């Protein structure tokens, strides 16, 4: 004997339908709802992983990249030997000044950090920002952006003069991610 799941009457332990209330003695609906939620969760995780994998990683300098509803763009790239004794590239090198714009089109606050941008040169060597900037430049630091907020700033790297293989990489999480999220190939 067992108890009917619905009316609690004593019924035969093998009964599939309760003779009193006529209800099916299958697993309770709650169980199915929980299973349903888990299945939907798994499907959601698989789809978002797929979306991540399908995200285009390669761009050219003029492309505006939208990643997680945040727009990243290169406003301009300038190359200079420097302008004064404190801002002077070493022999055979030049400064590559990149003005980057970040626009938060998502509906939540985001954080940005200049260290998420790394430049890779024609030899395949990657480096984070070169810290000194000319006085007139507005440096891109780190901070938060409200929903709808935007910021623009300069990051400077020192690279071999005339390097035609420069690429600017963005890491969504520079501390954890081994592979870049996307990269721009700079114009020559
Ligand atoms: Zn019953």
Backbone and ligand atoms as CSV (ligand in chain L), in Angstrom:
chain,resi,resn,atom,element,x,y,z
A,1,UNK,N,N,0.835,-1.205,0.000
A,1,UNK,CA,C,0.000,0.000,0.000
A,1,UNK,C,C,0.874,1.261,0.000
A,2,UNK,N,N,0.337,2.299,-0.633
A,2,UNK,CA,C,1.009,3.606,-0.603
A,2,UNK,C,C,-0.060,4.683,-0.509
A,3,UNK,N,N,0.381,5.878,-0.277
A,3,UNK,CA,C,-0.585,6.983,-0.186
A,3,UNK,C,C,-0.697,7.693,-1.527
A,4,UNK,N,N,-1.944,8.009,-1.936
A,4,UNK,CA,C,-2.137,8.799,-3.147
A,4,UNK,C,C,-1.460,10.149,-2.949
A,5,UNK,N,N,-0.714,10.572,-3.980
A,5,UNK,CA,C,0.033,11.824,-3.880
A,5,UNK,C,C,-0.882,13.043,-3.805
A,6,UNK,N,N,-2.149,12.845,-4.179
A,6,UNK,CA,C,-3.043,14.012,-4.262
A,6,UNK,C,C,-4.073,14.052,-3.141
A,7,UNK,N,N,-4.749,12.863,-2.927
A,7,UNK,CA,C,-5.806,12.892,-1.909
A,7,UNK,C,C,-5.394,12.171,-0.628
A,8,UNK,N,N,-4.181,11.606,-0.623
A,8,UNK,CA,C,-3.618,10.928,0.550
A,8,UNK,C,C,-4.354,9.637,0.933
A,9,UNK,N,N,-5.244,9.124,0.075
A,9,UNK,CA,C,-5.936,7.862,0.388
A,9,UNK,C,C,-4.957,6.706,0.273
A,10,UNK,N,N,-5.202,5.658,1.053
A,10,UNK,CA,C,-4.397,4.442,0.963
A,10,UNK,C,C,-4.781,3.703,-0.312
A,11,UNK,N,N,-3.822,3.492,-1.205
A,11,UNK,CA,C,-4.122,2.790,-2.457
A,11,UNK,C,C,-3.082,1.704,-2.687
A,12,UNK,N,N,-3.322,0.824,-3.636
A,12,UNK,CA,C,-2.388,-0.250,-3.971
A,12,UNK,C,C,-1.061,0.350,-4.412
A,13,UNK,N,N,0.028,-0.270,-3.955
A,13,UNK,CA,C,1.352,0.301,-4.244
A,13,UNK,C,C,1.672,0.289,-5.740
A,14,UNK,N,N,0.980,-0.565,-6.538
A,14,UNK,CA,C,1.233,-0.625,-7.974
A,14,UNK,C,C,0.255,0.234,-8.783
A,15,UNK,N,N,-0.724,0.812,-8.103
A,15,UNK,CA,C,-1.761,1.592,-8.803
A,15,UNK,C,C,-1.157,2.795,-9.536
A,16,UNK,N,N,-1.524,2.936,-10.818
A,16,UNK,CA,C,-1.034,4.061,-11.611
A,16,UNK,C,C,-2.013,5.229,-11.537
A,17,UNK,N,N,-3.281,4.872,-11.272
A,17,UNK,CA,C,-4.309,5.901,-11.123
A,17,UNK,C,C,-5.018,5.679,-9.793
A,18,UNK,N,N,-5.198,6.723,-9.048
A,18,UNK,CA,C,-5.870,6.621,-7.753
A,18,UNK,C,C,-7.351,6.316,-7.977
A,19,UNK,N,N,-7.881,5.224,-7.357
A,19,UNK,CA,C,-9.302,4.868,-7.560
A,19,UNK,C,C,-10.259,5.873,-6.925
A,20,UNK,N,N,-9.742,6.721,-6.024
A,20,UNK,CA,C,-10.631,7.675,-5.339
A,20,UNK,C,C,-10.722,9.002,-6.084
A,21,UNK,N,N,-9.535,9.592,-6.366
A,21,UNK,CA,C,-9.574,10.914,-7.003
A,21,UNK,C,C,-9.266,10.858,-8.497
A,22,UNK,N,N,-8.938,9.671,-8.983
A,22,UNK,CA,C,-8.675,9.425,-10.408
A,22,UNK,C,C,-7.424,10.145,-10.956
A,23,UNK,N,N,-6.557,10.548,-10.026
A,23,UNK,CA,C,-5.350,11.258,-10.512
A,23,UNK,C,C,-4.219,10.280,-10.761
A,24,UNK,N,N,-3.424,10.576,-11.798
A,24,UNK,CA,C,-2.274,9.751,-12.165
A,24,UNK,C,C,-1.213,9.845,-11.083
A,25,UNK,N,N,-0.620,8.679,-10.761
A,25,UNK,CA,C,0.384,8.662,-9.702
A,25,UNK,C,C,1.814,8.782,-10.264
A,26,UNK,N,N,1.997,9.647,-11.239
A,26,UNK,CA,C,3.348,9.894,-11.779
A,26,UNK,C,C,4.095,10.825,-10.857
A,27,UNK,N,N,5.312,11.183,-11.238
A,27,UNK,CA,C,6.048,12.135,-10.422
A,27,UNK,C,C,5.302,13.470,-10.382
A,28,UNK,N,N,5.417,14.152,-9.285
A,28,UNK,CA,C,4.692,15.407,-9.119
A,28,UNK,C,C,5.185,16.459,-10.095
A,29,UNK,N,N,4.274,17.339,-10.444
A,29,UNK,CA,C,4.553,18.404,-11.405
A,29,UNK,C,C,5.774,19.250,-11.012
A,30,UNK,N,N,5.946,19.445,-9.701
A,30,UNK,CA,C,7.071,20.261,-9.192
A,30,UNK,C,C,8.407,19.692,-9.669
A,31,UNK,N,N,8.476,18.338,-9.607
A,31,UNK,CA,C,9.686,17.657,-10.061
A,31,UNK,C,C,9.996,18.034,-11.515
A,32,UNK,N,N,8.926,17.980,-12.344
A,32,UNK,CA,C,9.083,18.276,-13.769
A,32,UNK,C,C,9.466,19.729,-14.008
A,33,UNK,N,N,8.922,20.610,-13.175
A,33,UNK,CA,C,9.280,22.029,-13.311
A,33,UNK,C,C,10.773,22.220,-13.024
A,34,UNK,N,N,11.252,21.550,-11.963
A,34,UNK,CA,C,12.666,21.655,-11.607
A,34,UNK,C,C,13.542,21.092,-12.730
A,35,UNK,N,N,13.148,19.921,-13.242
A,35,UNK,CA,C,13.906,19.314,-14.351
A,35,UNK,C,C,13.906,20.268,-15.550
A,36,UNK,N,N,12.723,20.852,-15.831
A,36,UNK,CA,C,12.594,21.805,-16.941
A,36,UNK,C,C,13.532,22.984,-16.792
A,37,UNK,N,N,13.605,23.534,-15.586
A,37,UNK,CA,C,14.472,24.694,-15.330
A,37,UNK,C,C,15.940,24.323,-15.564
A,38,UNK,N,N,16.312,23.129,-15.093
A,38,UNK,CA,C,17.702,22.678,-15.271
A,38,UNK,C,C,18.034,22.533,-16.760
A,39,UNK,N,N,17.099,21.906,-17.498
A,39,UNK,CA,C,17.307,21.703,-18.943
A,39,UNK,C,C,17.446,23.054,-19.662
A,40,UNK,N,N,16.532,23.986,-19.332
A,40,UNK,CA,C,16.595,25.318,-19.955
A,40,UNK,C,C,17.921,25.996,-19.624
A,41,UNK,N,N,18.362,25.831,-18.374
A,41,UNK,CA,C,19.648,26.399,-17.943
A,41,UNK,C,C,20.803,25.849,-18.752
A,42,UNK,N,N,20.810,24.531,-18.973
A,42,UNK,CA,C,21.880,23.884,-19.748
A,42,UNK,C,C,21.864,24.383,-21.192
A,43,UNK,N,N,20.658,24.430,-21.785
A,43,UNK,CA,C,20.539,24.919,-23.168
A,43,UNK,C,C,21.060,26.355,-23.257
A,44,UNK,N,N,20.673,27.184,-22.284
A,44,UNK,CA,C,21.126,28.582,-22.248
A,44,UNK,C,C,22.636,28.688,-22.187
A,45,UNK,N,N,23.255,27.863,-21.342
A,45,UNK,CA,C,24.713,27.891,-21.187
A,45,UNK,C,C,25.406,27.481,-22.487
A,46,UNK,N,N,24.857,26.439,-23.143
A,46,UNK,CA,C,25.424,25.960,-24.408
A,46,UNK,C,C,25.320,27.055,-25.477
A,47,UNK,N,N,24.137,27.699,-25.553
A,47,UNK,CA,C,23.935,28.751,-26.557
A,47,UNK,C,C,24.855,29.943,-26.320
A,48,UNK,N,N,25.043,30.349,-25.071
A,48,UNK,CA,C,25.902,31.509,-24.814
A,48,UNK,C,C,27.369,31.167,-25.081
A,49,UNK,N,N,27.734,29.897,-24.862
A,49,UNK,CA,C,29.086,29.439,-25.190
A,49,UNK,C,C,29.279,29.503,-26.715
A,50,UNK,N,N,28.255,29.051,-27.439
A,50,UNK,CA,C,28.262,29.080,-28.905
A,50,UNK,C,C,28.419,30.504,-29.419
A,51,UNK,N,N,27.663,31.424,-28.806
A,51,UNK,CA,C,27.699,32.830,-29.189
A,51,UNK,C,C,29.117,33.375,-28.997
A,52,UNK,N,N,29.720,32.998,-27.882
A,52,UNK,CA,C,31.094,33.410,-27.552
A,52,UNK,C,C,32.058,32.882,-28.623
A,53,UNK,N,N,31.862,31.586,-29.013
A,53,UNK,CA,C,32.742,30.963,-29.997
A,53,UNK,C,C,32.561,31.576,-31.385
A,54,UNK,N,N,31.308,31.974,-31.691
A,54,UNK,CA,C,31.029,32.542,-33.006
A,54,UNK,C,C,31.411,34.009,-33.117
A,55,UNK,N,N,31.747,34.647,-31.986
A,55,UNK,CA,C,32.092,36.055,-32.006
A,55,UNK,C,C,33.337,36.272,-32.873
A,56,UNK,N,N,33.212,37.198,-33.818
A,56,UNK,CA,C,34.320,37.492,-34.734
A,56,UNK,C,C,35.449,38.163,-33.955
A,57,UNK,N,N,36.654,37.662,-34.130
A,57,UNK,CA,C,37.786,38.171,-33.341
A,57,UNK,C,C,38.691,39.118,-34.119
A,58,UNK,N,N,38.635,39.058,-35.446
A,58,UNK,CA,C,39.586,39.819,-36.258
A,58,UNK,C,C,38.938,41.039,-36.909
A,59,UNK,N,N,39.543,42.185,-36.735
A,59,UNK,CA,C,39.006,43.431,-37.279
A,59,UNK,C,C,40.127,44.265,-37.876
A,60,UNK,N,N,39.714,45.208,-38.731
A,60,UNK,CA,C,40.710,46.165,-39.193
A,60,UNK,C,C,40.510,47.476,-38.422
A,61,UNK,N,N,41.523,48.311,-38.513
A,61,UNK,CA,C,41.594,49.510,-37.670
A,61,UNK,C,C,40.313,50.353,-37.648
A,62,UNK,N,N,39.630,50.447,-38.791
A,62,UNK,CA,C,38.450,51.319,-38.867
A,62,UNK,C,C,37.163,50.674,-38.363
A,63,UNK,N,N,37.236,49.409,-38.012
A,63,UNK,CA,C,36.024,48.713,-37.554
A,63,UNK,C,C,35.642,49.096,-36.130
A,64,UNK,N,N,34.340,49.271,-35.931
A,64,UNK,CA,C,33.818,49.445,-34.577
A,64,UNK,C,C,33.402,48.068,-34.099
A,65,UNK,N,N,33.932,47.672,-32.948
A,65,UNK,CA,C,33.645,46.329,-32.443
A,65,UNK,C,C,32.607,46.418,-31.328
A,66,UNK,N,N,31.546,45.625,-31.449
A,66,UNK,CA,C,30.556,45.575,-30.380
A,66,UNK,C,C,30.703,44.241,-29.665
A,67,UNK,N,N,31.091,44.317,-28.404
A,67,UNK,CA,C,31.240,43.109,-27.594
A,67,UNK,C,C,30.418,43.297,-26.321
A,68,UNK,N,N,29.490,42.400,-26.079
A,68,UNK,CA,C,28.584,42.463,-24.926
A,68,UNK,C,C,27.921,43.839,-24.791
A,69,UNK,N,N,27.441,44.351,-25.936
A,69,UNK,CA,C,26.745,45.637,-25.994
A,69,UNK,C,C,27.622,46.838,-25.642
A,70,UNK,N,N,28.929,46.664,-25.703
A,70,UNK,CA,C,29.849,47.784,-25.505
A,70,UNK,C,C,30.601,47.983,-26.816
A,71,UNK,N,N,30.638,49.253,-27.293
A,71,UNK,CA,C,31.300,49.549,-28.562
A,71,UNK,C,C,32.726,50.007,-28.317
A,72,UNK,N,N,33.663,49.374,-29.026
A,72,UNK,CA,C,35.072,49.743,-28.926
A,72,UNK,C,C,35.526,50.225,-30.293
A,73,UNK,N,N,36.180,51.379,-30.336
A,73,UNK,CA,C,36.678,51.848,-31.625
A,73,UNK,C,C,38.013,52.578,-31.472
A,74,UNK,N,N,38.771,52.550,-32.563
A,74,UNK,CA,C,40.039,53.275,-32.616
A,74,UNK,C,C,39.749,54.603,-33.309
A,75,UNK,N,N,39.868,55.679,-32.562
A,75,UNK,CA,C,39.596,57.006,-33.112
A,75,UNK,C,C,40.731,57.429,-34.041
A,76,UNK,N,N,41.970,57.242,-33.583
A,76,UNK,CA,C,43.120,57.509,-34.449
A,76,UNK,C,C,44.386,56.849,-33.928
A,77,UNK,N,N,45.329,56.669,-34.832
A,77,UNK,CA,C,46.638,56.125,-34.497
A,77,UNK,C,C,47.678,57.114,-35.010
A,78,UNK,N,N,48.539,57.575,-34.119
A,78,UNK,CA,C,49.608,58.497,-34.525
A,78,UNK,C,C,50.944,57.866,-34.161
A,79,UNK,N,N,51.913,58.094,-35.035
A,79,UNK,CA,C,53.264,57.617,-34.739
A,79,UNK,C,C,54.184,58.824,-34.624
A,80,UNK,N,N,54.985,58.842,-33.570
A,80,UNK,CA,C,55.852,59.988,-33.337
A,80,UNK,C,C,57.157,59.552,-32.668
A,81,UNK,N,N,58.217,60.310,-32.949
A,81,UNK,CA,C,59.502,60.051,-32.284
A,81,UNK,C,C,59.492,60.658,-30.889
A,82,UNK,N,N,58.519,61.561,-30.657
A,82,UNK,CA,C,58.461,62.237,-29.369
A,82,UNK,C,C,58.537,63.732,-29.565
A,83,UNK,N,N,58.259,64.475,-28.503
A,83,UNK,CA,C,58.188,65.914,-28.648
A,83,UNK,C,C,59.112,66.677,-27.707
A,84,UNK,N,N,59.613,66.019,-26.699
A,84,UNK,CA,C,60.556,66.696,-25.796
A,84,UNK,C,C,61.476,65.670,-25.155
A,85,UNK,N,N,62.374,66.113,-24.290
A,85,UNK,CA,C,63.374,65.200,-23.722
A,85,UNK,C,C,62.754,64.114,-22.839
A,86,UNK,N,N,61.568,64.370,-22.314
A,86,UNK,CA,C,60.917,63.373,-21.467
A,86,UNK,C,C,60.063,62.422,-22.281
A,87,UNK,N,N,59.747,62.847,-23.465
A,87,UNK,CA,C,58.893,62.049,-24.330
A,87,UNK,C,C,59.629,61.857,-25.643
A,88,UNK,N,N,60.606,60.959,-25.619
A,88,UNK,CA,C,61.495,60.762,-26.758
A,88,UNK,C,C,61.735,59.264,-26.926
A,89,UNK,N,N,61.320,58.727,-28.078
A,89,UNK,CA,C,61.507,57.292,-28.301
A,89,UNK,C,C,62.991,56.977,-28.453
A,90,UNK,N,N,63.388,55.786,-28.015
A,90,UNK,CA,C,64.794,55.405,-28.131
A,90,UNK,C,C,65.162,55.148,-29.586
A,91,UNK,N,N,66.468,55.147,-29.863
A,91,UNK,CA,C,66.998,54.998,-31.217
A,91,UNK,C,C,66.354,53.796,-31.939
A,92,UNK,N,N,65.825,54.060,-33.151
A,92,UNK,CA,C,65.222,52.983,-33.942
A,92,UNK,C,C,63.788,52.664,-33.571
A,93,UNK,N,N,63.261,53.396,-32.598
A,93,UNK,CA,C,61.882,53.144,-32.135
A,93,UNK,C,C,61.022,54.395,-32.309
A,94,UNK,N,N,59.727,54.188,-32.230
A,94,UNK,CA,C,58.792,55.314,-32.270
A,94,UNK,C,C,57.623,55.032,-31.344
A,95,UNK,N,N,56.963,56.087,-30.941
A,95,UNK,CA,C,55.772,55.904,-30.116
A,95,UNK,C,C,54.564,55.689,-31.021
A,96,UNK,N,N,53.736,54.743,-30.647
A,96,UNK,CA,C,52.470,54.524,-31.344
A,96,UNK,C,C,51.372,54.945,-30.368
A,97,UNK,N,N,50.741,56.077,-30.700
A,97,UNK,CA,C,49.697,56.635,-29.830
A,97,UNK,C,C,48.333,56.244,-30.378
A,98,UNK,N,N,47.594,55.493,-29.609
A,98,UNK,CA,C,46.275,55.037,-30.068
A,98,UNK,C,C,45.185,55.696,-29.220
A,99,UNK,N,N,44.275,56.391,-29.891
A,99,UNK,CA,C,43.121,56.964,-29.190
A,99,UNK,C,C,41.971,55.981,-29.300
A,100,UNK,N,N,41.512,55.538,-28.149
A,100,UNK,CA,C,40.472,54.510,-28.078
A,100,UNK,C,C,39.196,55.098,-27.489
A,101,UNK,N,N,38.081,54.691,-28.066
A,101,UNK,CA,C,36.780,55.133,-27.551
A,101,UNK,C,C,35.977,53.926,-27.103
A,102,UNK,N,N,35.386,54.036,-25.923
A,102,UNK,CA,C,34.541,52.957,-25.388
A,102,UNK,C,C,33.169,53.534,-25.074
A,103,UNK,N,N,32.142,52.933,-25.646
A,103,UNK,CA,C,30.765,53.398,-25.412
A,103,UNK,C,C,29.942,52.262,-24.816
A,104,UNK,N,N,29.405,52.506,-23.653
A,104,UNK,CA,C,28.634,51.473,-22.965
A,104,UNK,C,C,27.165,51.525,-23.374
A,105,UNK,N,N,26.805,50.676,-24.320
A,105,UNK,CA,C,25.407,50.615,-24.776
A,105,UNK,C,C,24.611,49.548,-24.040
A,106,UNK,N,N,25.223,48.916,-23.055
A,106,UNK,CA,C,24.492,47.908,-22.283
A,106,UNK,C,C,23.650,48.636,-21.241
A,107,UNK,N,N,22.818,47.885,-20.523
A,107,UNK,CA,C,21.968,48.549,-19.535
A,107,UNK,C,C,22.528,48.422,-18.125
A,108,UNK,N,N,23.815,48.083,-18.035
A,108,UNK,CA,C,24.417,48.058,-16.705
A,108,UNK,C,C,25.785,48.733,-16.698
A,109,UNK,N,N,26.220,49.077,-15.523
A,109,UNK,CA,C,27.519,49.726,-15.335
A,109,UNK,C,C,28.631,48.734,-15.705
A,110,UNK,N,N,29.659,49.213,-16.373
A,110,UNK,CA,C,30.788,48.335,-16.709
A,110,UNK,C,C,32.094,48.973,-16.218
A,111,UNK,N,N,33.120,48.170,-16.130
A,111,UNK,CA,C,34.450,48.677,-15.790
A,111,UNK,C,C,35.314,48.633,-17.037
A,112,UNK,N,N,36.204,49.605,-17.156
A,112,UNK,CA,C,37.164,49.558,-18.260
A,112,UNK,C,C,38.552,49.757,-17.685
A,113,UNK,N,N,39.556,49.288,-18.424
A,113,UNK,CA,C,40.929,49.383,-17.932
A,113,UNK,C,C,41.883,49.392,-19.118
A,114,UNK,N,N,42.767,50.357,-19.139
A,114,UNK,CA,C,43.733,50.457,-20.232
A,114,UNK,C,C,44.577,49.188,-20.352
A,115,UNK,N,N,44.751,48.483,-19.241
A,115,UNK,CA,C,45.577,47.266,-19.254
A,115,UNK,C,C,44.918,46.114,-20.015
A,116,UNK,N,N,43.638,46.267,-20.340
A,116,UNK,CA,C,42.963,45.242,-21.145
A,116,UNK,C,C,43.384,45.333,-22.614
A,117,UNK,N,N,44.054,46.434,-22.975
A,117,UNK,CA,C,44.526,46.606,-24.348
A,117,UNK,C,C,46.020,46.302,-24.412
A,118,UNK,N,N,46.396,45.437,-25.332
A,118,UNK,CA,C,47.799,45.077,-25.488
A,118,UNK,C,C,48.154,45.199,-26.966
A,119,UNK,N,N,49.380,45.664,-27.216
A,119,UNK,CA,C,49.795,45.749,-28.611
A,119,UNK,C,C,50.770,44.632,-28.920
A,120,UNK,N,N,50.546,44.002,-30.075
A,120,UNK,CA,C,51.471,42.961,-30.518
A,120,UNK,C,C,52.189,43.502,-31.755
A,121,UNK,N,N,53.517,43.324,-31.800
A,121,UNK,CA,C,54.285,43.866,-32.916
A,121,UNK,C,C,54.510,42.813,-33.997
A,122,UNK,N,N,55.211,43.206,-35.044
A,122,UNK,CA,C,55.450,42.329,-36.183
A,122,UNK,C,C,56.235,41.078,-35.834
A,123,UNK,N,N,56.944,41.098,-34.700
A,123,UNK,CA,C,57.687,39.924,-34.246
A,123,UNK,C,C,56.833,39.016,-33.363
A,124,UNK,N,N,55.584,39.427,-33.141
A,124,UNK,CA,C,54.701,38.616,-32.303
A,124,UNK,C,C,54.897,38.832,-30.816
A,125,UNK,N,N,55.574,39.929,-30.454
A,125,UNK,CA,C,55.764,40.224,-29.030
A,125,UNK,C,C,54.653,41.158,-28.563
A,126,UNK,N,N,54.036,40.781,-27.458
A,126,UNK,CA,C,52.876,41.515,-26.963
A,126,UNK,C,C,53.240,42.280,-25.693
A,127,UNK,N,N,52.741,43.496,-25.596
A,127,UNK,CA,C,53.039,44.291,-24.402
A,127,UNK,C,C,51.832,45.122,-24.003
A,128,UNK,N,N,51.716,45.345,-22.692
A,128,UNK,CA,C,50.676,46.249,-22.206
A,128,UNK,C,C,51.193,47.679,-22.359
A,129,UNK,N,N,50.399,48.640,-21.943
A,129,UNK,CA,C,50.686,50.043,-22.210
A,129,UNK,C,C,52.090,50.507,-21.801
A,130,UNK,N,N,52.603,51.415,-22.611
A,130,UNK,CA,C,53.835,52.107,-22.290
A,130,UNK,C,C,53.403,53.334,-21.517
A,131,UNK,N,N,53.907,53.504,-20.317
A,131,UNK,CA,C,53.251,54.407,-19.372
A,131,UNK,C,C,53.360,55.907,-19.646
A,132,UNK,N,N,54.468,56.353,-20.213
A,132,UNK,CA,C,54.629,57.804,-20.374
A,132,UNK,C,C,53.777,58.312,-21.533
A,133,UNK,N,N,53.051,59.381,-21.287
A,133,UNK,CA,C,52.315,60.016,-22.385
A,133,UNK,C,C,52.759,61.466,-22.475
A,134,UNK,N,N,52.621,62.031,-23.654
A,134,UNK,CA,C,52.924,63.449,-23.826
A,134,UNK,C,C,51.911,64.248,-23.008
A,135,UNK,N,N,52.317,65.407,-22.581
A,135,UNK,CA,C,51.478,66.190,-21.664
A,135,UNK,C,C,50.106,66.538,-22.236
A,136,UNK,N,N,50.046,66.726,-23.531
A,136,UNK,CA,C,48.775,67.171,-24.117
A,136,UNK,C,C,47.763,66.032,-24.273
A,137,UNK,N,N,48.207,64.798,-24.041
A,137,UNK,CA,C,47.294,63.667,-24.247
A,137,UNK,C,C,46.431,63.373,-23.038
A,138,UNK,N,N,45.215,62.971,-23.317
A,138,UNK,CA,C,44.332,62.505,-22.248
A,138,UNK,C,C,44.459,60.994,-22.217
A,139,UNK,N,N,45.115,60.514,-21.190
A,139,UNK,CA,C,45.404,59.087,-21.092
A,139,UNK,C,C,44.156,58.287,-20.730
A,140,UNK,N,N,44.071,57.095,-21.309
A,140,UNK,CA,C,43.001,56.182,-20.909
A,140,UNK,C,C,43.498,55.441,-19.669
A,141,UNK,N,N,42.810,55.595,-18.567
A,141,UNK,CA,C,43.189,54.894,-17.337
A,141,UNK,C,C,42.237,53.730,-17.114
A,142,UNK,N,N,41.697,53.664,-15.920
A,142,UNK,CA,C,40.671,52.663,-15.635
A,142,UNK,C,C,39.546,53.348,-14.890
A,143,UNK,N,N,38.388,52.740,-14.926
A,143,UNK,CA,C,37.243,53.323,-14.235
A,143,UNK,C,C,35.969,52.592,-14.582
A,144,UNK,N,N,34.871,53.215,-14.232
A,144,UNK,CA,C,33.557,52.629,-14.509
A,144,UNK,C,C,32.806,53.496,-15.500
A,145,UNK,N,N,31.934,52.869,-16.236
A,145,UNK,CA,C,31.069,53.587,-17.172
A,145,UNK,C,C,29.620,53.234,-16.868
A,146,UNK,N,N,28.817,54.243,-16.614
A,146,UNK,CA,C,27.385,54.032,-16.416
A,146,UNK,C,C,26.764,53.505,-17.701
A,147,UNK,N,N,25.586,52.926,-17.609
A,147,UNK,CA,C,24.831,52.550,-18.804
A,147,UNK,C,C,24.680,53.804,-19.656
A,148,UNK,N,N,25.041,53.703,-20.930
A,148,UNK,CA,C,24.968,54.859,-21.822
A,148,UNK,C,C,26.180,55.771,-21.762
A,149,UNK,N,N,27.129,55.484,-20.873
A,149,UNK,CA,C,28.318,56.332,-20.720
A,149,UNK,C,C,29.374,56.041,-21.754
A,150,UNK,N,N,30.304,56.992,-21.948
A,150,UNK,CA,C,31.406,56.761,-22.885
A,150,UNK,C,C,32.678,57.445,-22.400
A,151,UNK,N,N,33.800,56.941,-22.891
A,151,UNK,CA,C,35.097,57.499,-22.520
A,151,UNK,C,C,36.037,57.387,-23.713
A,152,UNK,N,N,36.952,58.324,-23.802
A,152,UNK,CA,C,37.925,58.321,-24.887
A,152,UNK,C,C,39.282,58.682,-24.285
A,153,UNK,N,N,40.331,57.994,-24.705
A,153,UNK,CA,C,41.645,58.302,-24.156
A,153,UNK,C,C,42.747,57.667,-24.972
A,154,UNK,N,N,43.974,58.078,-24.660
A,154,UNK,CA,C,45.143,57.648,-25.423
A,154,UNK,C,C,45.937,56.597,-24.651
A,155,UNK,N,N,46.397,55.592,-25.362
A,155,UNK,CA,C,47.373,54.649,-24.804
A,155,UNK,C,C,48.577,54.673,-25.742
A,156,UNK,N,N,49.771,54.650,-25.179
A,156,UNK,CA,C,50.985,54.750,-25.998
A,156,UNK,C,C,51.872,53.519,-25.824
A,157,UNK,N,N,52.353,53.030,-26.957
A,157,UNK,CA,C,53.331,51.950,-26.943
A,157,UNK,C,C,54.591,52.426,-27.657
A,158,UNK,N,N,55.718,51.865,-27.298
A,158,UNK,CA,C,56.955,52.163,-28.019
A,158,UNK,C,C,57.284,50.935,-28.860
A,159,UNK,N,N,57.340,51.136,-30.166
A,159,UNK,CA,C,57.563,50.010,-31.077
A,159,UNK,C,C,58.677,50.357,-32.056
A,160,UNK,N,N,59.230,49.311,-32.683
A,160,UNK,CA,C,60.278,49.521,-33.701
A,160,UNK,C,C,59.745,50.421,-34.801
A,161,UNK,N,N,60.567,51.362,-35.229
A,161,UNK,CA,C,60.168,52.295,-36.273
A,161,UNK,C,C,59.768,51.551,-37.554
A,162,UNK,N,N,58.632,51.943,-38.116
A,162,UNK,CA,C,58.187,51.368,-39.385
A,162,UNK,C,C,57.664,49.947,-39.305
A,163,UNK,N,N,57.334,49.482,-38.113
A,163,UNK,CA,C,56.769,48.125,-37.980
A,163,UNK,C,C,55.400,48.088,-38.676
A,164,UNK,N,N,55.264,47.224,-39.677
A,164,UNK,CA,C,54.000,47.165,-40.426
A,164,UNK,C,C,53.075,46.045,-39.934
A,165,UNK,N,N,53.493,45.362,-38.890
A,165,UNK,CA,C,52.701,44.218,-38.413
A,165,UNK,C,C,51.994,44.463,-37.092
A,166,UNK,N,N,51.696,45.741,-36.785
A,166,UNK,CA,C,51.109,46.040,-35.473
A,166,UNK,C,C,49.630,45.656,-35.383
A,167,UNK,N,N,49.288,45.073,-34.243
A,167,UNK,CA,C,47.888,44.737,-33.957
A,167,UNK,C,C,47.569,45.161,-32.534
A,168,UNK,N,N,46.362,45.647,-32.349
A,168,UNK,CA,C,45.925,46.025,-31.011
A,168,UNK,C,C,44.900,45.006,-30.535
A,169,UNK,N,N,45.193,44.441,-29.375
A,169,UNK,CA,C,44.335,43.372,-28.846
A,169,UNK,C,C,43.542,43.831,-27.631
A,170,UNK,N,N,42.339,43.308,-27.527
A,170,UNK,CA,C,41.527,43.572,-26.352
A,170,UNK,C,C,41.267,42.266,-25.625
A,171,UNK,N,N,41.538,42.288,-24.321
A,171,UNK,CA,C,41.249,41.138,-23.462
A,171,UNK,C,C,40.102,41.515,-22.544
A,172,UNK,N,N,39.038,40.752,-22.601
A,172,UNK,CA,C,37.897,41.053,-21.724
A,172,UNK,C,C,38.308,40.955,-20.260
A,173,UNK,N,N,39.170,40.007,-19.962
A,173,UNK,CA,C,39.719,39.924,-18.614
A,173,UNK,C,C,41.210,39.636,-18.728
A,174,UNK,N,N,41.997,40.704,-18.662
A,174,UNK,CA,C,43.436,40.606,-18.925
A,174,UNK,C,C,44.155,39.689,-17.935
A,175,UNK,N,N,43.597,39.532,-16.735
A,175,UNK,CA,C,44.274,38.720,-15.716
A,175,UNK,C,C,44.043,37.229,-15.923
A,176,UNK,N,N,42.881,36.873,-16.456
A,176,UNK,CA,C,42.502,35.459,-16.558
A,176,UNK,C,C,42.650,34.927,-17.985
A,177,UNK,N,N,42.183,35.708,-18.962
A,177,UNK,CA,C,42.118,35.213,-20.331
A,177,UNK,C,C,43.496,35.036,-20.950
A,178,UNK,N,N,43.715,33.850,-21.500
A,178,UNK,CA,C,44.976,33.582,-22.179
A,178,UNK,C,C,44.899,34.074,-23.630
A,179,UNK,N,N,43.699,33.984,-24.211
A,179,UNK,CA,C,43.513,34.413,-25.590
A,179,UNK,C,C,42.764,35.728,-25.640
A,180,UNK,N,N,43.133,36.559,-26.606
A,180,UNK,CA,C,42.465,37.848,-26.725
A,180,UNK,C,C,41.008,37.687,-27.126
A,181,UNK,N,N,40.202,38.675,-26.740
A,181,UNK,CA,C,38.782,38.647,-27.071
A,181,UNK,C,C,38.586,39.049,-28.525
A,182,UNK,N,N,39.306,40.124,-28.944
A,182,UNK,CA,C,39.329,40.512,-30.357
A,182,UNK,C,C,40.572,41.348,-30.611
A,183,UNK,N,N,40.890,41.530,-31.885
A,183,UNK,CA,C,42.043,42.374,-32.203
A,183,UNK,C,C,41.811,43.164,-33.494
A,184,UNK,N,N,42.424,44.360,-33.527
A,184,UNK,CA,C,42.433,45.180,-34.726
A,184,UNK,C,C,43.812,45.079,-35.373
A,185,UNK,N,N,43.840,44.915,-36.687
A,185,UNK,CA,C,45.093,45.052,-37.422
A,185,UNK,C,C,45.225,46.520,-37.785
A,186,UNK,N,N,46.303,47.149,-37.378
A,186,UNK,CA,C,46.472,48.577,-37.629
A,186,UNK,C,C,46.864,48.842,-39.081
A,187,UNK,N,N,46.389,49.978,-39.587
A,187,UNK,CA,C,46.752,50.396,-40.955
A,187,UNK,C,C,48.236,50.719,-40.997
A,188,UNK,N,N,48.810,50.543,-42.159
A,188,UNK,CA,C,50.229,50.905,-42.300
A,188,UNK,C,C,50.382,52.272,-42.967
L,1,ZN,ZN,ZN,-6.305,10.048,-4.786
